[in-house]
Amino acid sequence: EKMVEAYKTLKSEKVAAAVEIGSIVNSTLNLAEVLGLIMRYVNRVTNSMASTLMLLDDKTGELVLSVPTGPKANKLTDRRIPSGEGIAGWVVEHGKPLLVSDVKTDERFYKEIDRMTRFKTKSIVCVPLKAKTKVIGVLEVMNRVDGTSFTEEDVVLMSIFAYQAAMAIENARLYSELKERLEAEIQ
């Protein structure tokens, strides 16, 4: 009920962006293309400076920065965050979204990425990527362009985008498994 009420408060252009992403996700099985588009929409709709989609490595429990955007994105692709570390690690463990208005006051913040990139994270929204009931990663945005803090509306929008991203990832994984099985049967 809380989410339904939150959806009702969204501005129409933000709802339109979420609907458009839904149609894109369902129109292709090119995972890299879909995730790149989702991340661009996330930045535009939340007015964020940077974002990343991190996937959970089932073997190590680490989060892998898979689709980063922003000024230091090229330094981040395939970087790993240790299991349970940072705001993203907390979101994976609890399976709930988290809004942190000032990361300096939150001991969960993983400072290593900022040290490496020299980016100064101020605020974060991080939401889980769930395939059915299993958390497969997180979607995170950092710092609004205008310097203000993120809002609960951003959390709702991010949750919509995370649902779309998780669906795209699962569809691509299922397609890949099916294709491999079919190729094995043919051989």
DAGI-V998608 format. One record per residue. N is the residue number from 1. RES is the residue in one small letter. SS is DSSP state (~ for helix, > for strand, _ for the rest). PHI is phi as a letter, one per 20 degrees, with the letter a starting at -180 (999 if undefined). PSI is psi as a letter, one per 30 degrees, with the letter a starting at -180 (none if undefined). Layout:
((N RES SS PHI PSI) (N RES SS PHI PSI))
This chain:
((1 e _ 999 e) (2 k ~ f e) (3 m ~ f e) (4 v ~ f e) (5 e ~ f e) (6 a ~ f e) (7 y ~ f e) (8 k ~ f f) (9 t _ e f) (10 l _ f k) (11 k _ f k) (12 s ~ f e) (13 e ~ f f) (14 k ~ f e) (15 v ~ f e) (16 a ~ f e) (17 a ~ f e) (18 a ~ f e) (19 v ~ f e) (20 e ~ f e) (21 i ~ f e) (22 g ~ g e) (23 s ~ f e) (24 i ~ f e) (25 v ~ g e) (26 n _ e g) (27 s _ d f) (28 t _ b l) (29 l _ d g) (30 n _ f j) (31 l ~ f e) (32 a ~ f e) (33 e ~ f e) (34 v ~ f e) (35 l ~ f e) (36 g ~ f e) (37 l ~ f e) (38 i ~ g e) (39 m ~ f e) (40 r ~ f e) (41 y ~ f e) (42 v ~ g e) (43 n ~ f e) (44 r ~ f e) (45 v ~ f e) (46 t ~ e f) (47 n _ l h) (48 s > e l) (49 m > f e) (50 a > b l) (51 s > b l) (52 t > b k) (53 l > d k) (54 m > d k) (55 l > d k) (56 l > e k) (57 d _ e j) (58 d _ f e) (59 k _ f e) (60 t _ d f) (61 g _ n g) (62 e _ f l) (63 l > e k) (64 v > d k) (65 l > f j) (66 s > e e) (67 v > c i) (68 p > e l) (69 t > c l) (70 g _ o a) (71 p _ f f) (72 k _ d g) (73 a ~ g e) (74 n ~ f f) (75 k ~ e f) (76 l _ d f) (77 t _ g k) (78 d _ m g) (79 r _ f l) (80 r > c k) (81 i > d k) (82 p _ g l) (83 s _ g k) (84 g _ m f) (85 e _ e k) (86 g ~ m l) (87 i ~ f e) (88 a ~ f e) (89 g ~ f e) (90 w ~ f e) (91 v ~ f e) (92 v ~ f e) (93 e ~ f e) (94 h ~ e f) (95 g _ m g) (96 k _ c l) (97 p _ f l) (98 l > b k) (99 l > d k) (100 v > c j) (101 s _ f f) (102 d _ b j) (103 v ~ f f) (104 k ~ f f) (105 t ~ e g) (106 d _ d j) (107 e _ f f) (108 r _ f f) (109 f _ g k) (110 y _ e j) (111 k _ f f) (112 e ~ g e) (113 i ~ f e) (114 d ~ f e) (115 r ~ f e) (116 m ~ f e) (117 t ~ e f) (118 r _ m g) (119 f _ e k) (120 k _ d j) (121 t _ f k) (122 k _ d e) (123 s _ c l) (124 i > b k) (125 v > c k) (126 c > c k) (127 v > c k) (128 p > f k) (129 l > e j) (130 k > d k) (131 a > d j) (132 k _ m c) (133 t _ d f) (134 k > e k) (135 v > f k) (136 i > d f) (137 g > r a) (138 v > b l) (139 l > c k) (140 e > c k) (141 v > c k) (142 m > c k) (143 n > l j) (144 r > f k) (145 v _ g e) (146 d _ e g) (147 g _ n f) (148 t _ f l) (149 s _ e l) (150 f _ f l) (151 t _ c l) (152 e ~ f e) (153 e ~ f e) (154 d ~ f e) (155 v ~ f e) (156 v ~ f e) (157 l ~ f e) (158 m ~ f e) (159 s ~ f e) (160 i ~ f e) (161 f ~ f e) (162 a ~ f e) (163 y ~ f e) (164 q ~ f e) (165 a ~ f e) (166 a ~ f e) (167 m ~ f e) (168 a ~ f e) (169 i ~ f e) (170 e ~ f e) (171 n ~ g e) (172 a ~ f e) (173 r ~ f e) (174 l ~ f e) (175 y ~ f e) (176 s ~ f e) (177 e ~ f e) (178 l ~ f e) (179 k ~ f e) (180 e ~ f e) (181 r ~ f e) (182 l ~ f e) (183 e ~ f e) (184 a ~ f e) (185 e ~ f e) (186 i ~ f e) (187 q _ f none))
